[in-house]
Amino acid sequence: MKSMTGFGSARLNENDIEIEIEIKSVNSRYLDLKTYLPREYNFFESVFRAHIPQHISRGSIEVRLNVTDHREPRIILDKVKLLKYKELADAAAAMLGESNTVSIEYLLQEPGVLENANNLKEDLLLADLFIRTLEMALGKLIAAQTLEAEQMKVVLKSSMDKISSSVSEVDALSSPFKQELYESMLTRVKELIGMYKLENLEQRIVQETAIYVDKYDIGEELSRLTGHIETFNSTLNQEGDCGKTLNFIIQEMQREANTLGSKFSTSKSFQHILVIKEEIEKCREIVQNVA
């Protein structure tokens, strides 16, 4: 189990190359990867997109790359372009009747006159340093996510314990409730005896009994809530990503709690059902951030 929130950064400096990578993650329904790279290192984006999904399945991920290369660059002078720019500058000066010629510094600033001959895409030193820095940053990010997940797990288990305790309290109150339900049904039966003819009485009593039992019996809701709690706790202890599963379980628990509240709303049961709903809502907010 991992949280979708975390931060990891790493910096390596070897062979006059310094690379720094920062990775920030927040919750998202899917994996959304955003990269912020220097223009000349944009080719590393494909490496990010191939490597990060192997470790992270969900979350909005922001990656920032900073590179400082202190190695002596290989600069090539394009003589053809230099001479052409010089020729054009002289022609323009002649047309304007100017005797001054352009400076060499100006000519060297023209596009394409000076070119960097270093092929960064095939630079093995750079690639090796980049991969190792990325692995370190991802390791720190995952460690932060795992630590936060452990803290979340403590809160979630505490909420499940509170829900389980409240379910037990409601279950204990259900016997008096059943007695009250029985008395209500008995009263209704007596009313039916006076309202219907003898030939219709048996069928009508059966119908009314079925309606009362279905409308007010809370045994199934309590049983399903107990089962959901057990499934939730066992899912928490599983390895790997479980956020979506936990979210589905919470949705089912919320549905059962709402039904329980509508069927069994008494002065004594209200406080326990309120605890159940509050803890379920707390868990729902937390699992939104579980990967």
HUMOUR-V783379 format. One record per run of one state. SS is the DSSP state (H for helix, E for strand, L for the rest). FROM is the first residue (numbers start at 1). TO is the last residue. Records with the same first field share a line. If there is no record, write none. Layout:
BEGIN
SS=FROM-TO, FROM-TO
END
This chain:
BEGIN
L=1-2, 4-5, 15-16, 27-30, 37-38, 55-58, 70-74, 78-78, 97-103, 109-113, 117-119, 123-123, 196-197, 217-218, 237-242, 264-266, 288-289, 291-291
E=3-3, 6-14, 17-26, 31-36, 59-69, 75-77, 114-116, 290-290
H=39-54, 79-96, 104-108, 120-122, 124-195, 198-216, 219-236, 243-263, 267-287
END
